[in-house]
Amino acid sequence: MGMYVCSKRHHPLFSSRSKLAHWSPWPAFTDTVREDSVTKMMETLTAFKVLCGKCGNGLGHQLVNDGPEEGTSRFRIFSHSLKFVPNKGKISFNDMEKIIEQLYLVGR
């Protein structure tokens, strides 16, 4: 368990809980950690370009109606744009998010 953060600014993006097992070589997720984790720009009627909500780093795409359940979306993310921060089970995800956010603010 852990959290995926932006490889450039360590902004929290995705929880490992939302990671999908699928056929594609790119990491895929069903949801972001927070609403402002990413910024989306429409590319087609069924796909959005996904950027880091803090620094604008290109992350990949959100594919509309391509999720594991009917009517859900899937985030297909470039592996080089992510960094995994493991949770050793000693802190909650909310606390982990706050710690990562503080690290981001310090590193600006």
N, C-alpha and C positions, 0 to 999 in steps of 0.2 A: 504494500500500500504506500501511497505517496501522492505527490502533486507534480504536474508538468508545468514548467514555467518557461517564459520567453528566454531563449538562449542569449539574447543581447542585454536585456534589462532585468531579468528574473521576476517579471510580473506574473502572478498566478494566472494560469489559463485553464487547465483541465485537471480534474481529479482522476486518479487511476481507477476509481469506481465507475467512471463513465467511459472507460476504454473498451472498444469493441474488438472481439476476435473475428477476423474476416480474411478474405482471400487477397486483398490488396497489400503491396509491400509498404504502403504508407500507414503510419499510425492513424487510427480513426477513433472518434469519440462521439458520444450522443449529446453532450451538453457541456457548457463552459462552467467554470467555478462561480463566476458572477456575471451579471448582465453586461458590465463594462469591461470584462476581461478581453473582449475582442471588438473590433470595428468591422463592419461588413459593407462591401460595395457590390451591387448587383452586376454580374457579368452576363448571365443569360436568365431566362425565366425559371430555370431550375438550379442555378448555381450562383453563389456569392463568393467573391474574393474575401478572404479572412486575414485581417491584420491585427497585430498586438494592439490592445486598447491603450497602452501607454506610449510606446515608441514608434508604432507604425511598421514594425518588422513584418514582412510578408510571411504568413504562416501556412497558407494553403487555401482550401475551399470548403464551403458548406454546401452539401448537395441536398436539395430540397426533395422530400418524399423518397429518400433513398436510405432511410434508417432501418433498424432491425424490425420495427413494427410499422404497420401501415399508417401513413400520415406523419411519420417522424423523419427528422433530418439526420444527416451524418456529416461530421466534420472530418475531412481528410487532410491531414497535416504533414508538412515536410519534416522529416525526422531531424534535419540539421537546424530547424528553427526552435526545437524543444530541448529542454534540459530536465531530467527527472530528479526530483528531490525526495528521497525515501523518508517515510515516517516510520520510526523505530517502534511505534505503538505507545509511546510515552506521553504524547500530546494529542489533543483533538485536532481535527481538520481545521476548525475555526481558528484555533491558536496557531496552527502551522501557517495558515494564510496570513495572519497578522505578523508573524515573525518574518516571513518572506517579503511582505509589503514593507516592513521596516528596513530590511536589508536593501530593498530597491531604493527607498528614500535616502538612505545613507550613501549609496553608490552613485547617486545622480551627479 
